Amino acid sequence: MRNGVFTCRGNVAWSLGSIEKLLTNTHYGRYHVVKLSSTNEKVRVQCPAILPITLIRQVKVESTLRSRQTRVSERNLKQFYLLRGFLFCASCGARISGRLFSEQNRSVYYCPPKERNYVTEDVSPVQQCSNRRYLKIDKTDELVWDTVIEVLAKSHRFKDEVKNQVFGSSTTNESTQDDLRTLKRTQSRLKNR
């Protein structure tokens, strides 16, 4: 408010959504896209930049990172999927979804390209996903779970780190005292010679 800038509706306080829209609007970053009504063609028009390019890039990176995070709270989930939020499509980079087919008694992880084709203001066409395969949830979850358990069970480094965190350092006070006594004996023997 120190600059006296109000929202479009004349409010003093700006909402997070308004600020995000402002920062993702291409008008502030050197161009805007115009759709010609006669030919349905999109044309990119250059204009002077209002915001620094570094800020625009930073907003894009943050927006991408936030869009990959899960937005549905745990209590609103209809189904629990072990790998929810950890799997991404190798073809298009979209977050993998889970689906339960109760009539067929099966559940799968899949890439939902048609469900997530958001409208973009970029002139380039929307990237289509070529992945049409799916993963069986029960088999995939079991494989990942067993692999994690095996790695943790066989990892000596991991075991040592857990021991150090639980019991303190790997050398105990008693072993340090024993080593100190042995060194003192050796020192006294060397002095007596």
C-alpha positions in Angstrom: 0.0 0.0 0.0 3.0 2.3 0.4 2.9 2.9 -3.4 -0.8 3.5 -3.5 -1.5 0.6 -5.9 -5.0 -0.8 -5.6 -6.4 -4.0 -7.1 -8.8 -3.9 -10.1 -11.7 -3.8 -7.7 -10.2 -1.0 -5.6 -9.1 -3.2 -2.7 -6.1 -2.3 -0.7 -5.0 -5.9 0.0 -3.8 -8.0 -2.9 -4.7 -11.7 -2.9 -2.1 -14.4 -3.6 -3.9 -15.4 -6.7 -3.9 -11.8 -8.0 -0.2 -11.5 -7.5 0.5 -14.9 -9.1 -1.6 -13.8 -12.2 0.2 -10.5 -12.3 3.6 -12.2 -12.3 2.7 -14.9 -14.9 1.1 -12.4 -17.2 3.2 -12.2 -20.4 2.4 -8.5 -20.9 4.9 -7.6 -18.2 7.7 -9.7 -19.7 8.2 -8.3 -23.2 5.4 -9.9 -25.1 1.7 -10.9 -25.3 -0.3 -13.3 -27.5 -3.1 -12.2 -29.6 -5.6 -14.6 -31.2 -6.9 -13.4 -34.6 -10.6 -14.0 -34.8 -10.7 -14.3 -38.6 -8.1 -17.1 -38.8 -7.9 -18.5 -35.2 -4.2 -17.9 -35.5 -2.1 -16.9 -32.4 0.4 -14.1 -33.0 3.1 -13.1 -30.6 3.4 -9.3 -30.2 6.5 -7.7 -28.6 6.1 -4.9 -26.0 8.3 -3.2 -23.5 9.2 -5.2 -20.4 7.9 -3.9 -17.1 9.3 -6.6 -14.8 12.9 -7.8 -14.8 13.4 -11.0 -16.8 15.2 -12.6 -13.8 12.0 -12.1 -11.7 9.9 -13.6 -14.4 12.2 -16.7 -14.7 12.2 -17.1 -10.9 8.4 -17.0 -10.8 8.2 -19.7 -13.6 10.6 -22.0 -11.7 8.7 -21.5 -8.4 5.4 -22.1 -10.2 6.7 -25.3 -11.8 7.9 -26.6 -8.4 4.6 -25.7 -6.7 2.5 -27.3 -9.4 4.4 -30.6 -8.9 3.5 -30.6 -5.2 0.4 -32.3 -4.1 -2.5 -29.9 -3.6 -5.1 -32.2 -2.2 -5.0 -32.6 1.6 -4.7 -36.1 2.9 -8.2 -36.1 4.5 -9.8 -35.2 1.1 -8.2 -38.1 -0.7 -10.6 -40.8 -1.8 -7.9 -43.4 -2.2 -4.4 -43.8 -0.7 -1.5 -44.4 -3.1 1.9 -45.1 -1.7 3.9 -43.4 -4.5 1.5 -40.4 -4.8 3.6 -37.4 -5.7 6.8 -39.4 -6.4 6.2 -40.7 -9.9 6.5 -38.5 -13.0 6.0 -39.4 -16.7 9.2 -39.8 -18.6 7.5 -38.6 -21.8 5.8 -35.4 -20.8 7.0 -34.8 -17.2 3.5 -34.7 -15.7 2.7 -36.2 -12.3 1.5 -39.8 -12.5 -2.0 -40.4 -11.1 -3.6 -43.4 -9.6 -7.0 -44.9 -10.5 -9.0 -47.6 -9.0 -11.3 -49.8 -11.2 -13.5 -51.4 -8.6 -15.7 -53.3 -11.1 -12.6 -54.9 -12.6 -10.8 -55.3 -9.2 -7.6 -53.6 -10.4 -5.8 -50.3 -9.7 -3.2 -48.6 -11.9 -0.7 -45.7 -12.0 -1.1 -43.8 -15.3 -0.2 -40.6 -17.0 -3.4 -38.5 -17.6 -2.5 -36.4 -20.6 -6.1 -35.6 -21.7 -7.1 -34.7 -18.2 -4.3 -32.3 -17.6 -4.0 -30.4 -20.9 -4.2 -27.0 -19.5 -4.7 -24.0 -21.7 -1.4 -22.2 -22.3 -0.8 -18.7 -23.6 2.4 -19.8 -25.4 2.3 -19.9 -29.2 3.9 -23.4 -29.3 1.4 -26.3 -29.4 0.6 -28.1 -26.1 3.1 -31.0 -25.7 1.3 -34.3 -26.1 2.2 -37.3 -24.1 3.2 -40.4 -26.0 3.0 -42.6 -22.9 -0.1 -44.9 -23.1 1.1 -47.5 -20.6 0.2 -48.0 -17.0 1.7 -49.7 -13.9 -0.2 -52.0 -11.6 -0.3 -50.2 -8.2 -0.1 -53.3 -6.0 2.9 -54.8 -7.9 4.7 -51.3 -8.2 4.2 -50.5 -4.5 5.4 -53.9 -3.4 8.5 -53.6 -5.6 9.4 -50.2 -4.4 8.7 -51.0 -0.7 10.8 -54.2 -0.8 13.6 -52.4 -2.6 13.7 -49.6 0.0 13.6 -52.2 2.9 16.4 -54.2 1.3 18.6 -51.1 0.7 18.1 -49.9 4.3 18.7 -53.4 5.7 21.9 -54.0 3.8 23.3 -50.5 4.1 26.1 -50.5 6.7 26.5 -46.7 6.4 22.8 -46.2 7.1 23.0 -48.6 10.1 26.1 -46.8 11.5 24.3 -43.4 11.1 21.3 -44.7 13.0 23.4 -46.1 15.7 25.3 -42.8 16.1 22.0 -40.9 16.3 20.5 -43.2 18.8 23.5 -44.1 20.9 25.7 -41.2 20.3 29.1 -41.4 18.7 30.4 -44.9 17.7 33.1 -44.8 20.4 31.8 -45.2 23.8 33.2 -43.6 27.0 34.4 -47.0 28.3 36.4 -47.8 25.1 38.0 -44.4 25.2 39.0 -45.0 28.9 40.5 -48.4 27.9 42.5 -46.8 25.1 43.7 -44.1 27.5 44.9 -46.7 30.1 46.7 -48.6 27.3 48.5 -45.5 26.1 49.5 -44.5 29.7 51.0 -48.0 30.2 52.9 -47.8 27.0 54.2 -44.3 27.9 55.4 -45.5 31.3 57.2 -48.5 29.8 58.9 -46.2 27.3 60.0 -43.9 30.1 61.5 -46.7 32.2 63.7 -48.0 29.4 
